[in-house]
Amino acid sequence: MNLFKIFISAFLIDNVILMRFLALCPFIGMSDNEDKAVGMGFAVTFVTVLATCVTWPVYKFILEPRGLAFLQLLVFILVIAALVQLVEFYLKKSVPALYGSMGIYLALITTNCAILAVTLDVISNGYNFIESVVFAAGVALGFLLSLLLLAGIRRQIRISPIPKFLKGTPILFISAALLSMAFMGFSGLVK
């Protein structure tokens, strides 16, 4: 599969949030404004790509040759946790306002199932290193796109006349479902 198809597939067709329904906690929690969505999206992008760059060689050159492939889940979680700590340290020192606004969701990147899914998917799909990095970037940028789209929708919802019984969580979930249905239209994009 060529790199463009891998990227488009990960970015739009198999969007990690809207089509695979992973990482819904930060999707709902960090999409209440665009700034937080962008901050979370870039933090997840950094951790996802870096985790893939670290876990792929660890699996291919250490775990698999030694018959330790059964440890991949544990090793991948440890790598992701260490990378999140680096991101958290960087944001705390460099961008304290973003660090404060992310709150608990920054620490939740450690358990973000989308990041773990990417690291496991690149192994199960048999991607080489470059394909793995392209796939990880596509998934992460698809995550960012999803956050931004929902943040924009939520901004419009705040100024729209919504019936009282739909205000809050119900209209949020209806909007997310409609956004997910719209992404189903991309399924025939790459064959």
C-alpha positions as CSV (number, residue, x, y, z in Angstrom):
1,M,0.0,0.0,0.0
2,N,1.4,3.4,-0.8
3,L,2.0,6.0,1.8
4,F,-0.7,8.4,0.6
5,K,-3.4,5.6,0.9
6,I,-2.2,4.7,4.3
7,F,-2.4,8.3,5.5
8,I,-5.8,9.0,4.0
9,S,-7.2,5.8,5.3
10,A,-5.9,6.5,8.9
11,F,-6.9,10.2,8.7
12,L,-10.4,10.0,7.2
13,I,-11.7,6.6,6.4
14,D,-10.8,4.8,9.6
15,N,-10.8,7.9,11.8
16,V,-9.9,6.8,15.2
17,I,-12.7,8.7,16.9
18,L,-15.5,9.0,14.5
19,M,-15.2,5.6,12.8
20,R,-13.5,3.3,15.4
21,F,-14.9,5.1,18.5
22,L,-11.7,5.1,20.4
23,A,-10.5,8.0,22.6
24,L,-14.0,9.3,23.3
25,C,-13.0,10.7,26.7
26,P,-10.7,13.5,25.4
27,F,-13.0,13.9,22.3
28,I,-15.9,15.0,24.6
29,G,-13.8,16.5,27.4
30,M,-11.3,18.6,25.4
31,S,-13.6,19.8,22.6
32,D,-15.3,22.6,24.4
33,N,-13.1,25.2,22.8
34,E,-10.7,25.3,19.9
35,D,-7.6,26.2,21.8
36,K,-7.9,23.2,24.2
37,A,-8.7,21.0,21.2
38,V,-5.6,22.1,19.3
39,G,-3.4,21.7,22.4
40,M,-4.7,18.2,23.1
41,G,-4.5,17.3,19.4
42,F,-0.9,18.3,19.1
43,A,0.1,16.6,22.4
44,V,-1.6,13.3,21.2
45,T,0.0,13.7,17.8
46,F,3.4,14.0,19.3
47,V,3.0,11.1,21.7
48,T,1.4,8.9,19.0
49,V,4.1,9.4,16.4
50,L,6.9,9.2,18.9
51,A,5.4,6.1,20.5
52,T,5.2,4.4,17.1
53,C,8.8,5.4,16.4
54,V,9.9,3.7,19.6
55,T,7.6,0.7,19.8
56,W,8.0,-0.5,16.2
57,P,11.8,-1.1,16.6
58,V,11.4,-2.5,20.1
59,Y,8.9,-5.0,18.8
60,K,10.8,-5.9,15.6
61,F,14.3,-6.0,16.9
62,I,13.9,-7.0,20.6
63,L,10.6,-8.6,21.4
64,E,9.8,-10.6,18.2
65,P,13.3,-12.1,17.7
66,R,13.5,-13.3,21.3
67,G,10.1,-14.8,21.4
68,L,8.8,-12.1,23.7
69,A,6.0,-10.8,21.5
70,F,3.5,-11.7,24.2
71,L,4.9,-8.8,26.2
72,Q,4.1,-6.2,23.6
73,L,1.1,-4.8,25.4
74,L,2.9,-4.2,28.6
75,V,6.0,-2.7,26.9
76,F,3.9,-0.5,24.7
77,I,2.0,0.9,27.7
78,L,5.2,1.6,29.5
79,V,6.7,3.4,26.5
80,I,3.5,5.5,26.1
81,A,3.4,6.4,29.8
82,A,7.0,7.6,29.7
83,L,6.4,9.7,26.6
84,V,3.3,11.3,28.2
85,Q,5.4,12.2,31.2
86,L,7.9,14.0,28.9
87,V,5.0,15.9,27.2
88,E,3.5,16.8,30.6
89,F,6.9,18.1,31.8
90,Y,7.4,20.1,28.6
91,L,3.9,21.7,28.8
92,K,4.2,22.5,32.5
93,K,7.5,24.4,31.9
94,S,6.8,25.9,28.4
95,V,3.0,26.5,28.1
96,P,1.6,26.6,31.7
97,A,-1.7,28.0,30.6
98,L,-2.3,25.0,28.2
99,Y,-1.0,22.6,30.9
100,G,-3.6,24.1,33.4
101,S,-6.5,24.0,30.9
102,M,-5.8,20.3,30.0
103,G,-6.1,19.2,33.6
104,I,-6.7,15.5,34.1
105,Y,-7.0,14.9,30.3
106,L,-3.2,15.4,29.9
107,A,-2.5,12.5,32.3
108,L,-5.2,10.5,30.5
109,I,-3.2,10.5,27.3
110,T,-1.3,7.7,29.0
111,T,-4.4,5.5,28.9
112,N,-5.6,6.9,25.6
113,C,-6.7,3.8,23.8
114,A,-6.1,5.4,20.4
115,I,-2.4,5.7,21.0
116,L,-2.2,2.1,22.1
117,A,-4.3,1.0,19.2
118,V,-2.0,2.7,16.7
119,T,1.1,1.0,18.2
120,L,-0.7,-2.4,18.0
121,D,-2.2,-1.7,14.6
122,V,1.2,-1.1,12.9
123,I,2.4,-4.4,14.1
124,S,-0.7,-6.4,13.1
125,N,-0.9,-4.6,9.7
126,G,2.7,-5.6,9.0
127,Y,3.8,-2.0,8.2
128,N,7.4,-1.2,7.8
129,F,8.9,1.6,9.8
130,I,8.0,4.4,7.4
131,E,4.5,3.1,6.8
132,S,4.1,2.9,10.6
133,V,5.1,6.5,11.1
134,V,2.8,7.7,8.2
135,F,-0.1,5.6,9.7
136,A,0.6,7.1,13.2
137,A,0.6,10.7,11.8
138,G,-2.6,10.0,9.9
139,V,-4.4,8.7,13.0
140,A,-3.1,11.5,15.2
141,L,-4.1,14.2,12.7
142,G,-7.5,12.6,12.3
143,F,-7.8,12.8,16.1
144,L,-7.0,16.5,15.9
145,L,-9.4,17.0,13.0
146,S,-12.2,15.3,15.0
147,L,-11.5,17.5,18.1
148,L,-11.6,20.7,16.0
149,L,-14.8,19.7,14.2
150,L,-16.6,19.0,17.4
151,A,-15.2,22.2,19.0
152,G,-16.6,24.2,16.1
153,I,-19.9,22.5,16.4
154,R,-20.0,23.1,20.2
155,R,-19.3,26.8,19.6
156,Q,-22.3,27.0,17.2
157,I,-24.5,25.0,19.6
158,R,-23.8,27.6,22.4
159,I,-25.4,30.3,20.3
160,S,-28.1,28.3,18.7
161,P,-31.7,28.0,20.0
162,I,-31.7,24.4,21.2
163,P,-34.9,22.9,22.8
164,K,-34.5,22.6,26.5
165,F,-34.7,18.8,26.6
166,L,-31.8,18.6,24.2
167,K,-29.4,21.0,25.9
168,G,-26.1,19.8,27.2
169,T,-25.1,16.2,26.7
170,P,-28.0,15.1,24.4
171,I,-27.3,17.6,21.7
172,L,-23.5,16.9,22.1
173,F,-24.0,13.2,21.4
174,I,-26.4,13.8,18.6
175,S,-23.9,16.2,17.0
176,A,-21.1,13.6,17.4
177,A,-23.2,10.9,15.9
178,L,-24.1,13.1,12.9
179,L,-20.4,13.9,12.5
180,S,-19.6,10.2,12.6
181,M,-22.2,9.5,10.0
182,A,-20.8,12.2,7.7
183,F,-17.4,10.5,8.0
184,M,-18.9,7.3,6.7
185,G,-19.1,9.0,3.3
186,F,-15.3,8.7,3.1
187,S,-15.4,4.9,3.1
188,G,-15.2,4.6,-0.7
189,L,-12.4,7.1,-1.0
190,V,-9.5,4.7,-1.2
191,K,-9.8,1.2,-2.6
